[in-house]
């Protein structure tokens, strides 16, 4: 759980700093992650 949260934070900061295909994939996955977060 903690590791996943750290990875998410890292992905979030990368999203803001860089415009990469990886960042776009993170944005696409974001709604799913938000739903998981709310359900916890």
C-alpha positions, 0 to 999 in steps of 0.5 A: 500500500505505502509503496503504491502511494509513493509510486503514485506521488512519483508519477504525479511529480513526473507528470507535472515536470515532463510531457512524456508518453509515460505522463499521458499514461499516468493521466489516463490511469488517474481516474482509476487510481482516484476511485481506488483511493476513495474506496479505501 
